[in-house]
Amino acid sequence: MPPKKSKRGRPRLKQGQAKSVLIQVRVTPEEAKAIEEQALQSEKPRSEWIRRKLVPPGEAKPQPKPEDPKPKTPADE
C-alpha cells in the first residue's frame, strides 16, 4: 500500500478555537491609513490591533454552551 499523503495547509483548529464571525466596516482612505500606521507602530497585525482596541483583553466573556442547560430546581421557581 502506498504511503498516505499528508494534507497541505494549516492543520484544523480544535472546535471553539477558531474565530467564526466576520465583521466588515467601511472606512475612508484616510481612516484606513491611520489604522494601518497605528497597527504597524504596535507591531501587531491590523485585525489584532483593531480587535484589541474594540475589546480589550479580558473583557470578552465566553458565552455558556447551549448544550449545557442549567437544570431547574424548586428554588428557581
C-alpha positions as CSV (number, residue, x, y, z in Angstrom):
1,M,0.0,0.0,0.0
2,P,1.5,3.4,-0.9
3,P,2.2,5.8,2.0
4,K,-0.6,8.2,2.9
5,K,-0.1,11.7,1.6
6,S,-0.1,14.5,4.1
7,K,-2.6,17.2,3.6
8,R,-1.4,20.7,2.6
9,G,-2.0,23.8,4.5
10,R,-2.5,24.7,8.1
11,P,-4.0,22.0,10.4
12,R,-7.5,22.5,11.6
13,L,-8.0,24.2,14.9
14,K,-9.9,22.5,17.7
15,Q,-13.6,23.2,18.0
16,G,-14.2,26.6,19.6
17,Q,-10.7,27.9,19.0
18,A,-11.3,29.3,15.5
19,K,-12.8,32.8,15.1
20,S,-16.2,32.4,13.4
21,V,-17.7,35.8,13.0
22,L,-16.6,38.3,10.3
23,I,-17.5,41.9,10.8
24,Q,-16.9,44.3,7.9
25,V,-16.8,48.0,8.2
26,R,-16.2,50.7,5.6
27,V,-13.7,53.5,6.4
28,T,-12.3,56.4,4.4
29,P,-8.9,56.1,2.8
30,E,-7.5,58.5,5.5
31,E,-9.0,56.3,8.3
32,A,-7.6,53.2,6.7
33,K,-4.1,54.8,6.5
34,A,-4.3,55.9,10.2
35,I,-5.4,52.4,11.2
36,E,-2.6,50.8,9.2
37,E,0.0,53.1,10.7
38,Q,-1.1,52.5,14.3
39,A,-1.1,48.8,13.7
40,L,2.4,48.9,12.3
41,Q,3.6,51.0,15.2
42,S,2.2,48.5,17.7
43,E,3.8,45.7,15.7
44,K,0.5,43.8,15.5
45,P,-1.5,42.6,12.5
46,R,-4.2,45.1,11.6
47,S,-7.0,42.7,12.6
48,E,-5.4,42.1,16.0
49,W,-4.8,45.8,16.6
50,I,-8.5,46.6,15.8
51,R,-9.7,43.7,18.0
52,R,-7.7,44.9,21.0
53,K,-9.0,48.5,20.5
54,L,-12.6,47.4,20.4
55,V,-12.5,44.6,23.0
56,P,-9.5,44.9,25.5
57,P,-8.1,41.5,26.7
58,G,-10.2,40.0,29.5
59,E,-13.4,42.0,28.7
60,A,-14.9,39.4,26.3
61,K,-16.7,36.8,28.4
62,P,-17.3,33.4,26.9
63,Q,-21.0,32.5,26.5
64,P,-22.3,29.4,28.1
65,K,-22.7,26.4,25.8
66,P,-26.3,25.8,24.7
67,E,-25.9,22.1,25.2
68,D,-25.3,22.5,28.9
69,P,-28.6,23.9,30.2
70,K,-28.8,24.6,33.9
71,P,-31.3,22.2,35.5
72,K,-34.2,24.0,37.2
73,T,-34.5,23.4,40.9
74,P,-37.6,24.2,43.1
75,A,-35.7,27.2,44.4
76,D,-35.6,28.7,40.9
77,E,-39.4,28.9,40.6
